[in-house]
Amino acid sequence: MSVERVTENGDGLHWFKSSYSGSDGGDCVEVAAGLHGVYVRDSKAAGGGPVLRVGRGEWAAFTALAAGGPEV
């Protein structure tokens, strides 16, 4: 698995937060799909904190395992 920390989050990304996140916005991560991978950031630092870029295959494997299913 490769994860890259990026300082520029790429303008034009549409960030999503889990519906399980608290109403104050500080209890979750946000995710955005981009051309070069999936971007992940801490919702508490939205817009000003570090952003990780993960490959699409790695993200698919992570979400499958997190959901309790077989690895992709």
Buried (B, 14 or more C-beta within 10 A) or exposed (E): EEEEEBEEBBEEBEBEBEEEBEEEEEEBBBBBEBEEBBBBBBBBEBEEEEBBBBBEEBBBBBEEEEEEEEEE
